[in-house]
Each structure stands twice: as structure tokens, then as C-alpha cells.
Amino acid sequence: MSKHQYAMVMDLNKCLGCQTCTIACKKLWTDRDGTGYMYWNNVETRPGLGYPRQWDRIGGGWKDGTLQPSPLPPMDDYGHAWEYNYEQRLYEGKKQPVMPSPEPQSGVNWDEDVGGMNADENYFFYLPRICNHCTYPACLEACPRKAIYKRDEDGIVVIDQERCQGYRYCIKACPYKKIYFNEVTGKSEKCIFCYPRLEKGEVNACAAQCPGRLRFVGLLDDPESPVHKLVLVHKIALPLFPEKGTQPNVFYVPPFNPPKRENYGKSILEDPRVPLDYLVYLFGAEVKDVITRLEAELKKAQEGGRSEVLQLLIGRDAETRFHVRPQLVQIQV
Amino acid sequence: MRTHLLMLIIATLLQPSAPIWAQTGAKPVAGQSLSVTASSAGIDTLLTGGPAAWNQIVAKRVALNRTPPLYDTDEPAAVEIPMLDVRLVRAGGKLLVCLSWRDTTHDAATLAAVPNTPPETRFRKVPTEADDRFFDAAAVMFPEKSGGGAIAPSLQMGDAEHPVEIYYWNATRGAMLMQAQGRSTTKRTGQTFPANGTYQNGQWNVTFELPDLPAGTTVAFAVWNGSQKDRDGRKYFSVWQVLE
């Protein structure tokens, strides 16, 4: 366990799937050779395939204190980059239409907005994902090179690029498949929770750029931080797949709106638009308690009262959403 | 991790081809010796001449052992490469080693070249073409301090008192010199060395140019089979051999 732990809360009710976070991250960290398919931050439609495809069903993580097996997702599950035949069409006089090649078969957010059907109603929501900077990182345990470490000062999990040999045991072990292999450097890479920014007092790029203002950042053990309040005080944010055993430090406020058509006023627990089974699959059984709490807060506000929880979730300004404490951070020598 | 190490040691000791000294550090005995031929051939000819350049040199057939599963999550692997042919020549003040082994799968790739211009100035970046492939490789390991004394280093990348040098060649990434003082301490020195690999008719012939190691030096060999997802300690290894 680290001395402190940075954490992020994402309110899924506010995510509009615009991918601004994805681009902010990509421009800052993965605009290099060998990083084309890397999305340290990605936003996927749920229910859906995810990125890489079916990452949530292939294994990894812990069970009874033992690492669980998992295949290494092949490139096909991330999708291959394609190019368009502009040259032929525009300069060589070829008549065929502009087409991508190779034919796209998969990609990041490939099944955008497809979602699922609940009886005759379509439903979906967006799930932004970064490395969970787990309290018990399976990747760290799996690395025979001891190249992965959890920073004692802030709990951020990083890969030492000097020690990494590109064995990819970490990718197999990560139940969230949030580590990517860079074939050009022969090493693996992952989200670094923007620690160089945090050390300067700046919040993570994905959080800073989010137009939906759905990301909250701070130290989980700092009573003043919004993440502490949302996760530990109000108890309305949950980790993804808690049964994977890694104890993530990224938390989600589950989607609890809208109600099904013509069921306005009913509880989501009575007649959910997003099937509860699916939310339980993602966030565990506790999601029902969280939705109950959220609905109670909503009711309070609708009846003219003031809900501290909803005020916090609205997150009007950066001071409310982010609580970066660079003075707590001691750089490791 | 400690359990894994213990399992590895027990499993290694149980293998008939890995004698007790392989772990305890006693020097190899007769039967594990390698003869070295003096040659007037040029180093380049031996390094890059392919199998023909080594036709006249008698090979010593060395048994390879498959490392037992190192991790609980490892997929099991069959023994596909039981033998390694080793040829040694002293020429031009160097020790040249030719390792030959049969491998029905050719796991090598030509990675896209990285342009000299910095990535931020380019619209197109060099892509990762595959993220789940591993490549054939081979290595020669010997003690950092030649001559040695009565104790050979631990076969698992040496130990704190007996650091080792590892001359590693990878079918895709080329040759790199490494140093280690025990398992999981291997580090790249950033240096390379002359080496050459050719794959013909289901057989690898890989030549290494090593420093002129004196007689009595212990050397050990390792082979990785990319299609068996070999990397790290997931590999084939020989026990220590002694240069005559």
C-alpha cells in the first residue's frame, strides 16, 4: 500500500462520448512511433465489445490470491490501422471510390452507440477507461523484471522503461487490458495518471479537457478531495469489476437515468432502462445500493431541497472537481 | 515468487539431463566439454558464410532442457527443440560460436524502419504491426570473470558472487550484450556484438563473435522458440559446458 493514493471518479451520467479525453491523452502521451493503437484513455460504448474486443471476458486479475490466466489479445482485437486510396483517386485517375485499406474489421469504439435492447427499447452509455492504478496491481505481480512499481508517494502505477523487456506478462495479468505493447521500442506502456502534470499542480489531461465535467481527481485519503467524498463519504462511486481483485482506484458513478419510456417517476430499480443485471455485471451487487442513494438525492432536489451529493456531481468549477496536492508528492530518487 | 523459484529448482534437479552441479555450482566434469578448433579462416567468413563455412568443424551435440512452467498462468509447452549443435572456432583473436538447431517455425520479422526525423514532426508514425508475436532467439552465457575457480555461477543467470555475461541474439532485434547477477537481474548494456543468423530448411544457424575465452571457461546456451511464446526464462537451456 502506498502512503497516499490518487484516484479518479467518473460520473457516467454525464459522459457524452465525445472522445475529447481520448484525444487529449493521445496528443500528450501516445503520439510516438509504435503507439498508434494505444489509447491509454479510451471511451467505449456499453454494452459493447470494448477495446480490445471482449477484454472484460478473457481473464487476468486475482482469484483467491492467485493470478488468473489470460491470453494476450492479438492485434485483430484492437483493429489494424487503415489508409485511404486518395492517391489513386485524386492523382492517378482511377475511378473507384475512395475506400479504406485494409478493410476495417475492428477499432477503438468500433461499435459506437450500438448498445443493447431491453425489450423494445435501445439503451447504451459510455464507459471512459484509463489504467485503474490498482491497490493490488496484477501487472506488478506478473512482471518477472520488477519493471512495474507503485509509487509510494501517490499510488500511481508505472512501468520503468529501462527495466521493461517487453515480455507482456503484465498485459495478460491486467484484467482491464490497459497495458499496450510498443513493438517499435519492444517495451510495454500504460497510463501514467499524468504524474508529471500532478507534480506541477496540474490535473490529468483527460480530466482537464473533459467538456462533460464528469471527472473528479484527488487523493482518496484526503478528506477535502472530491474523490474521497464521492467514494468514501457519500458512497456513490464504484470500481469496475471489483471481483477481479485488484482494487481499482478509478471509480464510476453508475448510470441511473433516464427511466424507460413512459415510466417517468418510477425508480430505475422498479423498471430499469439499463438492465440491472448488466450494471451488476460491471460494478457488482453494490450498484443497487448506489442507485438507491442517488435516487434519494435526486428526489430531495426535486422536492426543493439541497443535495450536497448532486451539487458535488454537477462539479461547476475545477476547484470542486480537482484537488491536486503536489506538496504531498515526494519524488523518488 | 519464492514458491516458483523453489519449483523451478526442484523441477530442474529432477530432470535427468540436468546434473546436480548445474544448481549447486560445482564445476562440470568430463562429458560436458567442448572442443575448440583453431582456424585460419577470416572472422567475416565464419560469421556470415552460413553453414558452409562451418562444414569442416565437428559439432558437439548438446542436450537442451525446457524450463518448467515459471508462473501459474503459463501455458504448457511441448519440447520441440531437444538438441543444439555447437561448433567453436578460435580465429583472429576471437572465439566464434555457431549454434544450429532445428525449428519448424520461423519466427522472425522485419520491423518497419524508424525514420531519422522526430515523430512529432511526422504525420505518420511507425505502427505496431503485431503485439502478440515473439521471436526466435539464442544466447551464450559465460562467467564475467574468466577462468573462474572451482565454482561455476548459478545456471540461472549467475549469482551475486558470480556475475555472468550474456551474448543474446534475437531473430528480429539483432544482437545485444547483457549482464546478470542472478535471475531477473538481466540488464542490457546497450552494447551489441557481431552475430549473424540464417534460417534454411527448418534449421537455424546462428554465429556469435565472442571474446577469446580461455580454456576451462564454462559456457551455457539457451534457445527461444517464438511460436511457443518463448521469452524471459520460458526457453530451452543447456547445462554448463567447459571449453577445452
Interface residues (C-beta under 8 A of the other chain):
Chain A: D31 R32 D33 G34 T35 G36 Y37 M38 T66 L67 Q68 P69 S70 L72 P73 P74 M75 Y78 A81 A142 P144 R145 K146 R163 Q165 G166 Y167 R168 Y169 I171 K172 A173 Y180 F181 N182 E183 V184 G186
Chain B: L70 Y71 D72 T73 E75 L111 A112 V114 P119 E120 K125 V126 P127 T128 E129 A130 D131 D132 R173 S184 T186 K187 R231 D232 G233
